[in-house]
């Protein structure tokens, strides 16, 4: 464990807290992509199958349960709970996620760390996480303006993987034979997708005024 | 033989 990875995990937890607060207190899922939340649920449920045999640390096992529980709760609330379910707009939030899941599944089959079923599923979850934010970014693009809490949610989510990139650099230089090309590649793509958002997020927050984040 | 990869990160 190093400070970058710890801060990354805290940023990830913060993103869950912000989103859960928004949809439970704000009683609205407007501006939130259910598609992205469904992808995250698939990512965590598939990657953390090793909950039952990989006890590398209590910290990991605990957070795996937290992430599965939170992502499932968010999908449940937006899909089934009133009044949030009525604030979800299927016409707007209509990114074809099958075009993300399919290629990631093929990639997981072909490029993985071991030819075992779990390793293929694990690689699939790493690739899928890298692109899971796309439906959310498309939804924000369509709406042009980003609601304040939503902008903090996306920023925390982007920061989490950006901090993980720093963690991988740190581990590469401090540990022997540390090699994780799959997560390095996917994590770079994942963080890259946020660069445009971060630019607009920074511009809108720079003056200290909480001007709404505008996406062109 | 190669030991299975250990995933020590989330």
gemmi code that builds the backbone of each chain (N, CA, C; Angstrom):
import gemmi

chains = {
    "A": [
        ("UNK", (0.862, -1.190, 0.000), (0.000, 0.000, 0.000), (0.899, 1.240, 0.000)),
        ("UNK", (0.489, 2.236, -0.809), (1.217, 3.510, -0.787), (0.197, 4.647, -0.805)),
        ("UNK", (0.687, 5.853, -0.573), (-0.226, 6.991, -0.398), (-1.088, 7.222, -1.639)),
        ("UNK", (-0.501, 6.965, -2.822), (-1.276, 7.224, -4.052), (-2.461, 6.272, -4.148)),
        ("UNK", (-2.175, 4.995, -3.843), (-3.256, 4.004, -3.946), (-4.307, 4.272, -2.853)),
        ("UNK", (-3.828, 4.643, -1.666), (-4.778, 4.917, -0.571), (-5.670, 6.107, -0.933)),
        ("UNK", (-5.054, 7.175, -1.432), (-5.845, 8.353, -1.822), (-6.774, 8.014, -2.982)),
        ("UNK", (-6.307, 7.144, -3.857), (-7.148, 6.714, -4.982), (-8.377, 5.996, -4.482)),
        ("UNK", (-8.186, 5.087, -3.548), (-9.337, 4.364, -2.975), (-10.271, 5.327, -2.233)),
        ("UNK", (-9.678, 6.313, -1.530), (-10.516, 7.274, -0.796), (-11.324, 8.114, -1.790)),
        ("UNK", (-10.702, 8.456, -2.907), (-11.391, 9.245, -3.933), (-12.528, 8.434, -4.545)),
        ("UNK", (-12.280, 7.149, -4.699), (-13.308, 6.252, -5.242), (-14.480, 6.169, -4.259)),
        ("UNK", (-14.148, 6.019, -2.977), (-15.206, 5.959, -1.948), (-15.978, 7.278, -1.924)),
        ("UNK", (-15.232, 8.383, -2.064), (-15.877, 9.708, -2.070), (-16.878, 9.800, -3.220)),
        ("UNK", (-16.506, 9.246, -4.361), (-17.429, 9.316, -5.519), (-18.714, 8.566, -5.200)),
        ("UNK", (-18.600, 7.438, -4.493), (-19.810, 6.691, -4.103), (-20.653, 7.518, -3.129)),
        ("UNK", (-19.972, 8.144, -2.175), (-20.691, 8.933, -1.155), (-21.448, 10.082, -1.819)),
        ("UNK", (-20.766, 10.789, -2.723), (-21.401, 11.932, -3.398), (-22.620, 11.470, -4.188)),
        ("UNK", (-22.461, 10.368, -4.934), (-23.564, 9.917, -5.790), (-24.726, 9.419, -4.945)),
        ("UNK", (-24.422, 8.653, -3.898), (-25.494, 8.128, -3.046), (-26.228, 9.276, -2.362)),
        ("UNK", (-25.481, 10.284, -1.893), (-26.115, 11.445, -1.265), (-27.018, 12.143, -2.272)),
        ("UNK", (-26.481, 12.318, -3.481), (-27.245, 13.053, -4.508), (-28.576, 12.362, -4.799)),
        ("UNK", (-28.522, 11.041, -5.009), (-29.777, 10.382, -5.439), (-30.706, 10.104, -4.253)),
        ("UNK", (-30.151, 10.018, -3.038), (-31.072, 9.765, -1.908), (-31.583, 11.093, -1.327)),
        ("UNK", (-30.686, 12.041, -1.089), (-31.137, 13.341, -0.543), (-31.819, 14.170, -1.628)),
        ("UNK", (-31.173, 14.177, -2.807), (-31.743, 15.036, -3.865), (-32.945, 14.387, -4.522)),
        ("UNK", (-33.180, 13.107, -4.169), (-34.336, 12.372, -4.705), (-34.423, 12.440, -6.228)),
        ("UNK", (-33.250, 12.645, -6.865), (-33.287, 12.708, -8.328), (-32.019, 12.123, -8.923)),
        ("UNK", (-32.226, 11.413, -10.052), (-31.064, 10.845, -10.758), (-30.828, 11.626, -12.046)),
        ("UNK", (-31.421, 12.803, -12.132), (-31.260, 13.596, -13.359), (-29.772, 13.878, -13.580)),
        ("UNK", (-29.327, 13.637, -14.794), (-27.916, 13.914, -15.107), (-26.998, 12.756, -14.805)),
        ("UNK", (-27.561, 11.711, -14.157), (-26.733, 10.539, -13.858), (-27.074, 9.440, -14.861)),
        ("UNK", (-26.023, 8.817, -15.430), (-26.259, 7.761, -16.410), (-26.434, 6.419, -15.710)),
        ("UNK", (-27.636, 5.862, -15.821), (-27.870, 4.520, -15.265), (-27.003, 3.510, -15.997)),
        ("UNK", (-26.769, 3.747, -17.282), (-25.944, 2.817, -18.074), (-24.552, 2.687, -17.457)),
        ("UNK", (-23.971, 3.839, -17.102), (-22.628, 3.797, -16.503), (-22.670, 3.056, -15.179)),
        ("UNK", (-23.700, 3.296, -14.390), (-23.798, 2.624, -13.079), (-23.965, 1.118, -13.245)),
        ("UNK", (-24.691, 0.718, -14.279), (-24.852, -0.727, -14.558), (-23.512, -1.339, -14.962)),
        ("UNK", (-22.735, -0.579, -15.741), (-21.417, -1.093, -16.149), (-20.514, -1.262, -14.931)),
        ("UNK", (-20.566, -0.270, -14.017), (-19.725, -0.390, -12.817), (-20.146, -1.592, -11.983)),
        ("UNK", (-21.445, -1.850, -11.941), (-21.916, -3.016, -11.163), (-21.363, -4.291, -11.789)),
        ("UNK", (-21.364, -4.366, -13.122), (-20.803, -5.540, -13.815), (-19.304, -5.641, -13.527)),
        ("UNK", (-18.618, -4.495, -13.556), (-17.172, -4.474, -13.315), (-16.866, -5.059, -11.934)),
        ("UNK", (-17.560, -4.572, -10.917), (-17.231, -5.003, -9.545), (-17.686, -6.440, -9.287)),
        ("UNK", (-18.871, -6.791, -9.786), (-19.345, -8.161, -9.537), (-18.462, -9.179, -10.250)),
        ("UNK", (-17.887, -8.812, -11.369), (-17.037, -9.787, -12.083), (-15.629, -9.785, -11.495)),
        ("UNK", (-15.054, -8.603, -11.276), (-13.678, -8.555, -10.771), (-13.560, -9.123, -9.364)),
        ("UNK", (-14.551, -8.941, -8.543), (-14.415, -9.320, -7.130), (-14.974, -10.704, -6.831)),
        ("UNK", (-15.082, -11.524, -7.874), (-15.445, -12.931, -7.632), (-14.405, -13.565, -6.711)),
        ("UNK", (-13.179, -13.004, -6.749), (-12.109, -13.620, -5.941), (-12.242, -13.274, -4.463)),
        ("UNK", (-13.347, -12.627, -4.128), (-13.639, -12.375, -2.703), (-13.550, -13.669, -1.918)),
        ("UNK", (-13.931, -14.757, -2.579), (-14.077, -16.032, -1.860), (-12.767, -16.789, -1.723)),
        ("UNK", (-11.719, -16.327, -2.408), (-10.472, -17.089, -2.257), (-9.222, -16.207, -2.190)),
        ("UNK", (-9.367, -14.941, -2.520), (-8.178, -14.074, -2.505), (-8.252, -13.155, -1.287)),
        ("UNK", (-7.581, -13.565, -0.196), (-7.634, -12.747, 1.028), (-6.325, -11.977, 1.168)),
        ("UNK", (-5.935, -11.290, 0.085), (-4.625, -10.623, 0.127), (-4.620, -9.573, 1.230)),
        ("UNK", (-5.784, -8.982, 1.503), (-5.817, -8.079, 2.668), (-7.265, -7.850, 3.072)),
        ("UNK", (-7.447, -7.596, 4.379), (-8.806, -7.355, 4.896), (-9.338, -6.062, 4.292)),
        ("UNK", (-8.424, -5.125, 4.123), (-8.763, -3.825, 3.526), (-9.400, -4.056, 2.155)),
        ("UNK", (-8.754, -4.861, 1.327), (-9.299, -5.148, -0.013), (-10.645, -5.847, 0.086)),
        ("UNK", (-10.703, -6.893, 0.898), (-11.949, -7.672, 0.990), (-13.100, -6.788, 1.450)),
        ("UNK", (-12.808, -5.927, 2.421), (-13.860, -5.035, 2.935), (-14.348, -4.097, 1.835)),
        ("UNK", (-13.425, -3.455, 1.131), (-13.817, -2.488, 0.100), (-14.486, -3.169, -1.089)),
        ("UNK", (-14.099, -4.423, -1.367), (-14.766, -5.131, -2.473), (-16.253, -5.276, -2.171)),
        ("UNK", (-16.550, -5.631, -0.908), (-17.955, -5.771, -0.516), (-18.658, -4.414, -0.598)),
        ("UNK", (-17.970, -3.371, -0.125), (-18.542, -2.019, -0.147), (-18.850, -1.586, -1.582)),
        ("UNK", (-17.913, -1.834, -2.490), (-18.096, -1.386, -3.876), (-19.206, -2.156, -4.569)),
        ("UNK", (-19.288, -3.446, -4.294), (-20.380, -4.242, -4.902), (-21.723, -3.768, -4.341)),
        ("UNK", (-21.752, -3.556, -3.030), (-23.009, -3.141, -2.380), (-23.453, -1.765, -2.877)),
        ("UNK", (-22.507, -0.822, -2.917), (-22.866, 0.555, -3.323), (-23.314, 0.608, -4.775)),
        ("UNK", (-22.559, -0.042, -5.656), (-22.921, 0.042, -7.089), (-24.265, -0.640, -7.322)),
        ("UNK", (-24.522, -1.737, -6.597), (-25.818, -2.419, -6.748), (-26.946, -1.553, -6.199)),
        ("UNK", (-26.685, -0.904, -5.069), (-27.716, -0.046, -4.459), (-28.061, 1.111, -5.395)),
        ("UNK", (-27.036, 1.694, -6.007), (-27.258, 2.826, -6.908), (-28.100, 2.392, -8.111)),
        ("UNK", (-27.772, 1.251, -8.690), (-28.544, 0.762, -9.843), (-29.987, 0.487, -9.404)),
        ("UNK", (-30.132, -0.137, -8.233), (-31.484, -0.471, -7.735), (-32.305, 0.810, -7.568)),
        ("UNK", (-31.711, 1.820, -6.906), (-32.448, 3.063, -6.619), (-32.880, 3.747, -7.916)),
        ("UNK", (-31.938, 3.857, -8.857), (-32.270, 4.584, -10.097), (-33.266, 3.795, -10.942)),
        ("UNK", (-33.180, 2.458, -10.869), (-34.056, 1.635, -11.734), (-35.430, 1.412, -11.119)),
        ("UNK", (-35.475, 1.176, -9.814), (-36.734, 0.694, -9.250), (-37.387, 1.613, -8.220)),
        ("UNK", (-36.582, 2.481, -7.574), (-37.139, 3.215, -6.454), (-37.820, 4.513, -6.937)),
        ("UNK", (-38.967, 4.789, -6.368), (-39.571, 6.102, -6.670), (-39.062, 7.093, -5.640)),
        ("UNK", (-38.938, 8.357, -5.919), (-39.205, 9.005, -7.210), (-37.990, 9.016, -8.134)),
        ("UNK", (-36.871, 8.421, -7.706), (-35.678, 8.537, -8.556), (-35.919, 7.913, -9.936)),
        ("UNK", (-36.639, 6.766, -9.945), (-36.748, 6.054, -11.238), (-37.463, 6.903, -12.278)),
        ("UNK", (-38.305, 7.809, -11.791), (-39.026, 8.661, -12.763), (-38.138, 9.791, -13.274)),
        ("UNK", (-37.000, 10.001, -12.606), (-36.138, 11.118, -13.061), (-35.085, 10.614, -14.050)),
        ("UNK", (-35.085, 9.279, -14.295), (-34.136, 8.760, -15.270), (-34.772, 8.819, -16.648)),
        ("UNK", (-34.021, 9.391, -17.618), (-34.568, 9.583, -18.971), (-33.923, 8.605, -19.952)),
        ("UNK", (-34.633, 7.483, -20.271), (-34.034, 6.474, -21.160), (-33.707, 7.021, -22.556)),
        ("UNK", (-34.449, 8.065, -22.994), (-34.140, 8.621, -24.327), (-32.762, 9.280, -24.306)),
        ("UNK", (-32.459, 9.984, -23.203), (-31.175, 10.705, -23.140), (-30.043, 9.735, -22.819)),
        ("UNK", (-30.296, 8.880, -21.830), (-29.239, 7.973, -21.357), (-29.315, 6.677, -22.152)),
        ("UNK", (-28.972, 6.784, -23.455), (-29.206, 5.617, -24.321), (-27.935, 5.114, -25.005)),
        ("UNK", (-26.792, 5.285, -24.354), (-25.542, 4.805, -24.956), (-25.612, 3.292, -25.141)),
        ("UNK", (-25.290, 2.775, -26.355), (-25.379, 1.320, -26.585), (-24.267, 0.570, -25.844)),
        ("UNK", (-24.507, 0.200, -24.593), (-23.421, -0.398, -23.793), (-23.016, -1.776, -24.304)),
        ("UNK", (-23.824, -2.375, -25.171), (-23.404, -3.675, -25.723), (-22.149, -3.500, -26.576)),
        ("UNK", (-21.972, -2.295, -27.128), (-20.762, -2.050, -27.938), (-19.541, -1.821, -27.051)),
        ("UNK", (-19.783, -1.722, -25.726), (-18.636, -1.638, -24.795), (-18.376, -3.016, -24.201)),
        ("UNK", (-19.479, -3.681, -23.819), (-19.332, -4.983, -23.147), (-18.750, -6.018, -24.093)),
        ("UNK", (-19.255, -6.047, -25.323), (-18.796, -7.043, -26.313), (-17.299, -7.023, -26.528)),
        ("UNK", (-16.761, -5.904, -27.011), (-15.311, -5.859, -27.266), (-14.471, -6.121, -26.015)),
        ("UNK", (-14.970, -5.645, -24.855), (-14.191, -5.886, -23.616), (-14.179, -7.380, -23.283)),
        ("UNK", (-15.278, -8.056, -23.567), (-15.347, -9.499, -23.295), (-14.373, -10.239, -24.218)),
        ("UNK", (-14.348, -9.829, -25.505), (-13.417, -10.455, -26.458), (-11.980, -10.183, -26.013)),
        ("UNK", (-11.709, -8.919, -25.636), (-10.352, -8.557, -25.187), (-9.954, -9.373, -23.956)),
        ("UNK", (-10.922, -9.570, -23.053), (-10.625, -10.344, -21.837), (-10.282, -11.779, -22.160)),
        ("UNK", (-10.955, -12.300, -23.197), (-10.693, -13.689, -23.620), (-9.292, -13.810, -24.214)),
        ("UNK", (-8.914, -12.775, -24.984), (-7.658, -12.868, -25.757), (-6.442, -12.378, -24.989)),
        ("UNK", (-6.637, -11.297, -24.222), (-5.462, -10.696, -23.556), (-5.698, -10.711, -22.048)),
        ("UNK", (-5.017, -11.635, -21.389), (-5.190, -11.732, -19.930), (-3.902, -12.248, -19.316)),
        ("UNK", (-3.939, -12.398, -17.986), (-2.694, -12.787, -17.308), (-2.580, -14.289, -17.121)),
        ("UNK", (-3.656, -15.001, -17.431), (-3.594, -16.463, -17.302), (-4.828, -17.034, -17.987)),
        ("UNK", (-4.679, -18.195, -18.548), (-5.803, -18.735, -19.345), (-6.794, -19.464, -18.451)),
        ("UNK", (-7.133, -18.833, -17.333), (-8.168, -19.455, -16.485), (-9.433, -18.604, -16.621)),
        ("UNK", (-10.595, -19.215, -16.391), (-11.852, -18.455, -16.510), (-11.831, -17.167, -15.689)),
        ("UNK", (-11.351, -17.256, -14.442), (-11.374, -16.043, -13.616), (-10.468, -14.967, -14.184)),
        ("UNK", (-9.282, -15.350, -14.652), (-8.370, -14.326, -15.178), (-8.941, -13.659, -16.424)),
        ("UNK", (-9.700, -14.415, -17.206), (-10.322, -13.802, -18.392), (-11.413, -12.818, -17.947)),
        ("UNK", (-12.168, -13.226, -16.923), (-13.219, -12.345, -16.389), (-12.583, -11.118, -15.732)),
        ("UNK", (-11.470, -11.353, -15.051), (-10.776, -10.246, -14.366), (-10.308, -9.218, -15.401)),
        ("UNK", (-9.682, -9.710, -16.490), (-9.190, -8.800, -17.550), (-10.377, -8.067, -18.189)),
        ("UNK", (-11.475, -8.789, -18.408), (-12.700, -8.165, -18.960), (-13.127, -6.995, -18.060)),
        ("UNK", (-13.095, -7.209, -16.738), (-13.563, -6.162, -15.821), (-12.626, -4.958, -15.848)),
        ("UNK", (-11.346, -5.195, -16.050), (-10.382, -4.088, -16.124), (-10.628, -3.264, -17.375)),
        ("UNK", (-10.842, -3.945, -18.496), (-11.109, -3.219, -19.748), (-12.443, -2.485, -19.675)),
        ("UNK", (-13.454, -3.159, -19.085), (-14.786, -2.535, -19.045), (-14.783, -1.302, -18.148)),
        ("UNK", (-14.016, -1.370, -17.055), (-13.979, -0.207, -16.166), (-13.396, 1.001, -16.895)),
        ("UNK", (-12.446, 0.737, -17.799), (-11.793, 1.851, -18.503), (-12.795, 2.644, -19.341)),
        ("UNK", (-13.802, 1.979, -19.878), (-14.751, 2.671, -20.784), (-16.117, 2.889, -20.142)),
        ("UNK", (-16.283, 2.450, -18.898), (-17.616, 2.495, -18.269), (-18.136, 3.917, -18.110)),
        ("UNK", (-17.255, 4.903, -18.064), (-17.688, 6.299, -17.843), (-18.270, 6.919, -19.114)),
        ("UNK", (-18.074, 6.250, -20.257), (-18.510, 6.866, -21.537), (-19.998, 7.257, -21.554)),
        ("UNK", (-20.907, 6.349, -21.167), (-22.322, 6.782, -21.186), (-22.562, 8.033, -20.335)),
        ("UNK", (-21.871, 8.140, -19.212), (-22.034, 9.308, -18.340), (-21.510, 10.566, -19.035)),
        ("UNK", (-20.343, 10.464, -19.657), (-19.761, 11.635, -20.339), (-20.632, 12.040, -21.522)),
        ("UNK", (-21.198, 11.059, -22.226), (-22.089, 11.381, -23.360), (-23.336, 12.093, -22.856)),
        ("UNK", (-23.858, 11.621, -21.718), (-25.071, 12.243, -21.166), (-24.766, 13.694, -20.774)),
        ("UNK", (-23.610, 13.919, -20.153), (-23.242, 15.289, -19.762), (-23.068, 16.152, -21.001)),
        ("UNK", (-22.474, 15.553, -22.045), (-22.253, 16.286, -23.302), (-23.598, 16.749, -23.866)),
        ("UNK", (-24.567, 15.837, -23.830), (-25.898, 16.165, -24.396), (-26.534, 17.290, -23.595)),
        ("UNK", (-26.320, 17.241, -22.261), (-26.989, 18.245, -21.426), (-26.230, 19.569, -21.447)),
        ("UNK", (-24.956, 19.528, -21.888), (-24.203, 20.788, -21.995), (-23.752, 21.300, -20.656)),
        ("UNK", (-24.693, 21.430, -19.698), (-24.281, 21.948, -18.395), (-24.315, 20.821, -17.373)),
        ("UNK", (-23.360, 20.858, -16.435), (-23.280, 19.765, -15.458), (-23.689, 20.292, -14.092)),
        ("UNK", (-24.607, 19.608, -13.460), (-25.046, 19.981, -12.121), (-23.859, 19.851, -11.177)),
        ("UNK", (-23.798, 20.714, -10.182), (-22.644, 20.826, -9.302), (-22.193, 19.506, -8.690)),
        ("UNK", (-23.128, 18.802, -8.012), (-22.750, 17.542, -7.346), (-22.270, 16.520, -8.354)),
        ("UNK", (-22.954, 16.490, -9.523), (-22.558, 15.530, -10.555), (-21.129, 15.800, -11.001)),
        ("UNK", (-20.776, 17.089, -11.074), (-19.411, 17.426, -11.535), (-18.388, 16.957, -10.500)),
        ("UNK", (-18.728, 17.068, -9.224), (-17.803, 16.579, -8.185), (-17.715, 15.054, -8.213)),
        ("UNK", (-18.838, 14.426, -8.538), (-18.858, 12.959, -8.628), (-17.897, 12.499, -9.724)),
        ("UNK", (-18.034, 13.090, -10.909), (-17.192, 12.686, -12.040), (-15.731, 13.031, -11.773)),
        ("UNK", (-15.501, 14.165, -11.127), (-14.116, 14.561, -10.811), (-13.474, 13.561, -9.846)),
        ("UNK", (-14.214, 13.148, -8.816), (-13.673, 12.183, -7.841), (-13.397, 10.844, -8.511)),
        ("UNK", (-14.285, 10.482, -9.425), (-14.142, 9.205, -10.135), (-12.905, 9.239, -11.045)),
        ("UNK", (-12.691, 10.384, -11.690), (-11.520, 10.512, -12.565), (-10.236, 10.550, -11.754)),
        ("UNK", (-10.299, 11.225, -10.602), (-9.107, 11.354, -9.748), (-8.684, 9.990, -9.207)),
        ("UNK", (-9.656, 9.135, -8.921), (-9.343, 7.802, -8.359), (-8.397, 7.042, -9.274)),
        ("UNK", (-8.713, 6.978, -10.562), (-7.849, 6.185, -11.454), (-6.572, 6.953, -11.781)),
        ("UNK", (-6.659, 8.295, -11.751), (-5.438, 9.088, -11.974), (-4.444, 8.833, -10.852)),
        ("UNK", (-4.958, 8.732, -9.626), (-4.084, 8.443, -8.475), (-3.539, 7.016, -8.571)),
        ("UNK", (-4.356, 6.117, -9.144), (-3.870, 4.749, -9.330), (-2.710, 4.720, -10.320)),
        ("UNK", (-2.750, 5.588, -11.322), (-1.630, 5.658, -12.280), (-0.349, 6.000, -11.519)),
        ("UNK", (-0.464, 6.963, -10.599), (0.717, 7.358, -9.821), (1.177, 6.195, -8.939)),
        ("UNK", (0.194, 5.464, -8.408), (0.512, 4.281, -7.582), (1.297, 3.266, -8.393)),
        ("UNK", (0.922, 3.058, -9.668), (1.622, 2.075, -10.499), (3.045, 2.541, -10.834)),
        ("UNK", (3.189, 3.846, -11.031), (4.536, 4.387, -11.281), (5.392, 4.164, -10.040)),
        ("UNK", (4.830, 4.495, -8.891), (5.540, 4.341, -7.604), (5.954, 2.886, -7.411)),
        ("UNK", (5.020, 1.960, -7.659), (5.313, 0.529, -7.444), (6.346, 0.048, -8.452)),
        ("UNK", (6.287, 0.597, -9.674), (7.228, 0.154, -10.702), (8.665, 0.472, -10.279)),
        ("UNK", (8.839, 1.659, -9.639), (10.181, 2.083, -9.251), (10.593, 1.587, -7.881)),
        ("UNK", (9.631, 1.075, -7.106), (10.052, 0.662, -5.752), (9.975, -0.847, -5.550)),
        ("UNK", (9.310, -1.546, -6.437), (9.204, -3.007, -6.237), (9.924, -3.737, -7.370)),
        ("UNK", (10.507, -4.894, -7.015), (11.129, -5.704, -8.075), (10.037, -6.400, -8.858)),
        ("UNK", (10.333, -6.696, -10.091), (9.467, -7.439, -11.018), (7.990, -7.127, -10.818)),
        ("UNK", (7.685, -5.838, -10.648), (6.274, -5.438, -10.637), (5.885, -5.104, -12.070)),
        ("UNK", (4.978, -5.907, -12.613), (4.591, -5.730, -14.018), (3.093, -5.936, -14.129)),
        ("UNK", (2.338, -4.909, -14.556), (0.877, -5.041, -14.666), (0.413, -4.318, -15.924)),
        ("UNK", (0.874, -4.808, -17.075), (0.588, -4.082, -18.315), (-0.900, -3.891, -18.552)),
        ("UNK", (-1.715, -4.866, -18.179), (-3.155, -4.779, -18.460), (-3.761, -3.583, -17.730)),
        ("UNK", (-3.508, -3.460, -16.419), (-4.100, -2.323, -15.694), (-3.412, -1.017, -16.066)),
        ("UNK", (-2.123, -1.085, -16.418), (-1.437, 0.164, -16.803), (-2.098, 0.733, -18.054)),
        ("UNK", (-2.321, -0.129, -19.028), (-2.904, 0.325, -20.307), (-4.340, 0.808, -20.068)),
        ("UNK", (-5.143, -0.041, -19.395), (-6.564, 0.302, -19.196), (-6.705, 1.544, -18.324)),
        ("UNK", (-5.868, 1.647, -17.303), (-5.937, 2.803, -16.406), (-5.575, 4.093, -17.108)),
        ("UNK", (-4.638, 4.003, -18.054), (-4.249, 5.204, -18.815), (-5.392, 5.643, -19.718)),
        ("UNK", (-6.013, 4.674, -20.384), (-7.170, 4.988, -21.250), (-8.277, 5.598, -20.390)),
        ("UNK", (-8.522, 4.956, -19.228), (-9.616, 5.400, -18.361), (-9.414, 6.849, -17.943)),
        ("UNK", (-8.186, 7.155, -17.492), (-7.905, 8.520, -17.029), (-7.931, 9.497, -18.201)),
        ("UNK", (-7.471, 9.027, -19.360), (-7.463, 9.884, -20.551), (-8.849, 10.375, -20.926)),
        ("UNK", (-9.849, 9.514, -20.692), (-11.221, 9.889, -21.080), (-11.724, 11.077, -20.260)),
        ("UNK", (-11.085, 11.309, -19.107), (-11.563, 12.380, -18.221), (-10.898, 13.724, -18.522)),
        ("UNK", (-9.828, 13.690, -19.322), (-9.018, 14.910, -19.482), (-9.866, 16.093, -19.930)),
        ("UNK", (-10.733, 15.850, -20.911), (-11.567, 16.960, -21.401), (-12.482, 17.469, -20.278)),
        ("UNK", (-13.055, 16.513, -19.534), (-13.957, 16.922, -18.438), (-13.173, 17.713, -17.394)),
        ("UNK", (-11.975, 17.205, -17.041), (-11.182, 17.880, -16.009), (-10.880, 19.319, -16.412)),
        ("UNK", (-10.621, 19.512, -17.713), (-10.316, 20.861, -18.211), (-11.497, 21.792, -17.923)),
        ("UNK", (-12.695, 21.349, -18.290), (-13.884, 22.202, -18.084), (-14.235, 22.327, -16.608)),
        ("UNK", (-13.970, 21.237, -15.861), (-14.255, 21.257, -14.420), (-13.358, 22.292, -13.750)),
        ("UNK", (-12.077, 22.289, -14.120), (-11.115, 23.229, -13.546), (-11.497, 24.654, -13.923)),
        ("UNK", (-11.836, 24.856, -15.197), (-12.212, 26.208, -15.643), (-13.387, 26.736, -14.829)),
        ("UNK", (-14.346, 25.842, -14.573), (-15.572, 26.331, -13.910), (-15.331, 26.557, -12.425)),
        ("UNK", (-14.387, 25.829, -11.834), (-14.170, 25.959, -10.378), (-13.030, 26.923, -10.080)),
        ("UNK", (-12.304, 27.361, -11.148), (-11.063, 28.093, -10.914), (-11.353, 29.360, -10.116)),
        ("UNK", (-12.378, 30.103, -10.578), (-12.577, 31.401, -9.924), (-13.122, 31.259, -8.518)),
        ("UNK", (-13.151, 29.993, -7.995), (-13.703, 29.862, -6.640), (-15.218, 29.945, -6.687)),
        ("UNK", (-15.742, 30.643, -7.726), (-17.202, 30.664, -7.857), (-17.630, 29.274, -8.296)),
        ("UNK", (-18.758, 28.834, -7.835), (-19.161, 27.509, -8.306), (-20.014, 27.676, -9.560)),
        ("UNK", (-19.305, 28.256, -10.611), (-20.018, 28.372, -11.897), (-20.275, 26.956, -12.404)),
        ("UNK", (-21.430, 26.714, -13.046), (-21.689, 25.341, -13.523), (-20.668, 24.943, -14.578)),
        ("UNK", (-20.306, 23.656, -14.552), (-19.365, 23.132, -15.540), (-20.079, 23.078, -16.890)),
        ("UNK", (-19.499, 23.751, -17.884), (-20.128, 23.716, -19.209), (-19.293, 22.847, -20.141)),
        ("UNK", (-19.941, 21.895, -20.792), (-19.239, 21.087, -21.793), (-19.721, 21.546, -23.164)),
        ("UNK", (-18.802, 21.766, -24.111), (-19.212, 22.297, -25.426), (-20.138, 21.324, -26.155)),
    ],
    "B": [
        ("UNK", (6.193, -24.532, -12.705), (5.109, -23.868, -13.447), (4.869, -22.490, -12.877)),
        ("UNK", (4.252, -21.666, -13.712), (4.020, -20.273, -13.331), (2.907, -20.230, -12.272)),
        ("UNK", (3.173, -19.513, -11.162), (2.098, -19.449, -10.155), (1.028, -18.475, -10.666)),
        ("UNK", (-0.229, -18.725, -10.251), (-1.308, -17.852, -10.759), (-1.081, -16.412, -10.302)),
        ("UNK", (-1.478, -15.429, -11.129), (-1.281, -14.019, -10.756), (-2.061, -13.687, -9.492)),
        ("UNK", (-1.438, -12.909, -8.604), (-2.140, -12.499, -7.381), (-2.583, -11.057, -7.556)),
        ("UNK", (-3.870, -10.812, -7.420), (-4.379, -9.441, -7.550), (-4.418, -8.804, -6.175)),
        ("UNK", (-3.431, -7.914, -5.930), (-3.396, -7.325, -4.589), (-3.987, -5.922, -4.574)),
        ("UNK", (-4.578, -5.504, -5.714), (-5.215, -4.179, -5.765), (-6.707, -4.350, -6.056)),
        ("UNK", (-7.465, -3.283, -5.762), (-8.929, -3.358, -5.954), (-9.228, -3.298, -7.457)),
    ],
}
model = gemmi.Model(1)
for chain_id, residues in chains.items():
    chain = gemmi.Chain(chain_id)
    for i, (resn, *xyz) in enumerate(residues, 1):
        res = gemmi.Residue()
        res.name, res.seqid = resn, gemmi.SeqId(i, " ")
        for name, pos in zip(("N", "CA", "C"), xyz):
            atom = gemmi.Atom()
            atom.name, atom.element = name, gemmi.Element(name[0])
            atom.pos, atom.b_iso = gemmi.Position(*pos), 0.0
            res.add_atom(atom)
        chain.add_residue(res)
    model.add_chain(chain)
structure = gemmi.Structure()
structure.add_model(model)
structure.setup_entities()
